[in-house]
Amino acid sequence: MRPDAVRRCSRAAGTAGIARLLLLLLSGSALAGCSDASDIGPGSVITVRVVPDTMTLFFAAGQDTATAQAFPLDDLGAFLPGKTITWVTDDPLVAQVDSAGGVTAIGLGTTQVTATVDGIAGTLVVNVAVPPAIGVSLSPVPLAVIANSGTSSATTVAVTNVGGGSLTGLAVGSITYLVGAPGWLSASLNQTTAPATLTLSAAPGTLALGSYSAQVLITSPVAVNSPLTMSVNLTIGTGPATTIAIQAGNGQAAQVGTAVTTPPAVLVTDQFGNPVSGTSVTFAVASGGGSVVGGAATTGTNGIAAVTSWTMGTVVGANTLTATSAGLTGSPLTFTATATVGAALQIAISSGDGQSATVNQAVATAPAVLVTDQFGNPVSGAAVTFAVTVGGGGLTGATPTTNASGIATVGSWTLGTVATAPASANNSLQATVTGGGSVAFTATANPGAVTSVVVSQGNGQSARPGTAVATTPGVRVRDTFGNDVCGAAVTFAVTAGGGSVTGASTTAACGGFGAIATVGSWTVGITGTLTSGAYANGLSATSNGIAAGFTATARYSYSLDVQPIYNTSCAGCHPGLSLPNLGSGSSYAATVGVASACGGLVYVVASSSATSYLYQKIINAIPACGNRMPPGGPFLPAATSNIIRDWIDNGAPNN
């Protein structure tokens, strides 16, 4: 650029616009618009202007710096570039300057910095002062609200300048959330110059109980400590306890004598439904017996107070527990639980023991057992097994389960086929429940109806007509299975011979030989069939339509029947026939097998009255041998002579 061009540029700036020109020179825009490859300004340095002419630096832990520029000008105010500038400071303990015009604060105070060009000096006044600093009246700042209350918490903090100068440009910077959820804090300043008031407001909304923290930045472009970090702590707590409610453990069921699965618990809250800790709650059994452990409880941080355990009573049914906390809405609360029956541990006879029934028949009352738990409560649904242990017989429905009353009943119990005499409990049944032991039932099997009547004694006897047989006839009575039927009614009756009985209606008595029934006596008669001088007699013994028969014969005796006839009707003519004895020389010896004087006929031919001279003379069957005996009468009646006949035909025994 030509010198005159520089002058024109300088003049164009004018004296009044010299400061503006210098600023343009500093920015380089003026030089860019007024320069070319030629030098600027041909003149000598008349003035050195230093920009700025006054500078304030702040003394802090870190050194504050700034840069000054010196502009040498000729007499027309044209800038003379390319000149060597020398910088010096009057007091290096306040500020120092480097060769490029960089000023650094060293200590508090004021000094002058000089820029010299070709012996011409320009000056700059440098003030080094304490820097502005942001101060707050409180940090950390505590805020507190009640959860779910819908309210907010706000406070104010004074923001002051705790340094030198003027604290300006104050602003709220970023908010950083450190603990808990974000978004609950707002911050604002009432002005940008200290002193100012900072308002902090917490709006937690639905945030949960707990502690939250955040950091708020306070900034100022002139503050040495900008940004200043403030801590804000928010506590979301609860109000006073107002309400108590059941939290857990209601409506449960547990076996008698055992604890419910879930220990009853209550929840204590404030008016906004927040859980409240530290509230005393008393739990107590109200009904059903049982017991509670940990009845004096205190709510925890979750507002819950619970018992350690709640044990049911020993009786099946409802149990209740109360929870009381004085002054709270809902107090006292009542928990309900059902005590259910325990395991089957005991078994006892309910009915059907000690019965009797006919052999091979079912007892009238089906045996039943009662199954209970350890406290005597009936247990339903318990499996019971019945089994015959003694006596044989059989069962139906041998594996029943207990009903709602704890009763299990076998279908039926049929006794065995063996009866005892005398009757005794000879059948046994056992009922067993798993875990509960067993019980035994007994029953007596009585004999059935008589189906067998058998002669036991007194058959085939012989007796004189009109006299009783020596051994009383007896029968043994038994049922289908061979059991003696003690006490069975037996009727004796004469069936032949015309005899008679005493004690015809009797009952069988049991003894060592079984069930025996005997007639009182049986007297034989002579109306039955006559065979070889003996009369057939018959006797029946009947029980339940079943009969047994006896036979007996009526036979005359020589000494008791024939000899008396001799004595009364023959001895007068034949004294030898009156001898009663049966030895030698007796009437028996004188007649049986002894020949008479009549044609050699034998007096008595054993088993043949037809050829016996004695009998034939009595009935006048042999007139050739003299008159009928006894001579001249009275003659023997037929009944009397028949005795002699029957005795002879019976073999003429010497009896």
C-alpha positions, 0 to 999 in steps of 0.5 A: 500500500502506498503511504498516501493510501495509509494516510487516507485510511487513517484520515477516514477514521477521524480523530473521533473514531480513533478508538473504534479504529484501534479496535478494528486494528485489533481484530485485523479487519481494518488492516485487511481492508486497507493493506496490500504488499506496501508498508503502512504509514511513512511517519515516525512514532508520535504516540503509543496507545495501549488497549485496554488502558485499564485492566482488572485481574483477580488474584486466586489460587489459579493466576488470572491472565489477560493480554494487552496490545500496543499500537504505535501511531504517527502524527496523522494517527496512522498505525505503524506496524512492524515496530518493536514493542517493549513491555515492562511492569512497575511492580512485578509483585502485583502483575507481570507482563511478557513480551507479547503483552500478556499480563499475569496477576501475581498479588493484590494491588495496582501497578502500571504496565508500559509499552515502549516503541522507539522511545515513545511509551504508552501505559496500562493500569493493572488492578489485581483484586480479590475475585467475586465468589458465589456463597450460599447460606445453606448446603446441603439443603434438607427438604421433607414431605409426607409420601402420597400427600400431594404436597411439596416442600420448598425453602430459600437459600441466600446467594451472596458474593463472598469475594471481591468485586461484583458478582453478576451473571448469576444463573441456575445450572444443571440439576444432577440426581444422585440417589433415587428417582429424578425429576423432583427438584426445581430451582430458581433465582430471583435476580442475576446479581448478588445478593440473590435468593435461590428457591428450591422446591421438591414435588415428589408426586408418587415417589416412594418412601425413602431418601433422595439426593440431588446437586444443583449448580449455581454459575456466574461468569465472574465468580472464581468458584463457578459453578458452585455445587449445592447438595439437596437432600429430600426425605419422603416420610410418613405422617402419624399412624392413623389406621390399622388393617389386616395385611396377611394371615386371615382365613387360614386353616391348620390342624388342631394343635398346630400353627397356621402357615402364615403368621397373622400380620397387620399394616399400620398406615398414616392418613395417606396410606403410608406404612408407619414404623414403630407402632405397638400392636398387641395380638391375643387369642380370642376364641378356640383356645390355642396360643400365640407367640410374639403377641407384643409386636412393633411395626417395622419400616414397612409398617407391618407387625406380625406374630411369631406363630399362631397355634390352633386349639385342640377342638375342630372349628373356628379360632379367632385372634385379635390385633389391637393398637389403641387410637387407630381406626380399625382397631381391634382387628379380628383374624379367623382361622379354622382348626381342622382335624389332625391325623388319625391316631386313635381308634376305638369301638363305636358299636357292634362288639360282644354280639351273638348270632347263629353260626354262618349268619351275620351279626345284627349290628355291623361292627363300627369304629370311631377314629379320632386325632390325638385330641379326640376329634373325629377324623373323616376319610380315614381308611380302616381295614377289618379282618377276621382273626378268630372263628372263620366266617367272612366280611363284606365291605372290609375296607371302609373309610370314616364318615364325617363323624369319624365312624367306619362301619364294616359291611357285614360280619358273618360268623364262623360255623363253629359254636361252643358249648357252653356258649362263649365269645369264639369269633374275633374281628380286628379293625386297623387304621394306619397310624392309629393302632387297632381294636378287636371285636368279639362275638359268640357263634350260637348253634343253628337249628337242630338238623341232627338228632342221634341216639346217645344212650338207652337204645336196644334195652329190655325190661319187664313189661310195665317197668322202665328200661334201666337206662333212660333213653337220650339223644344228642342234638346238633346243627348242620355244622355239627354244633351241639344245640344246647337247650334245644327242645326235644319231645319223646313219644312212645311209638310201639309197645304201648308203654309210657314215658315221663318227662317227655318234653325236655331240653338238651343239656350240654355237658361232656358228651354234647347237647344231650336230652333224656326222657324221664323214664320209658316203661315198656308195654306188651302191645307191640309185636310179639316175637319169640316171647318178647314184645317190641317197643318203640320210642321217638325223640324229636327236635325241630322236626328231626327224629331219632328212634329207640327200640326196646323189648318187653320180656318177662322174668322167671323170678319176678313174673313166672315164679309168683304165678307158681306160688299163687296158682300151682304150689298148692298141688305141686309144692316144689314149684313154690321154691323161689330160689333159682339154684338146684332143687328150685322150681326152675330146675324142676321144670325146665327141660324136665320130662313129665309123667305124661307121655314123656312130654317135657314140662318146659321146653325153652323157646317152645310153649307149644311143646311145653307140657306145663303151658299146655296143661294150663290152657287145657291143650292136652286132655289126654294127660289129665284135667286142666290145671289147676285142677278144678279151677279157678283157671288162669286168665289168659293174661296170666297164662300168656306170661308163662307162654311168653317167658317160655318162648323167650327161651325160658331164661333163668332170670 
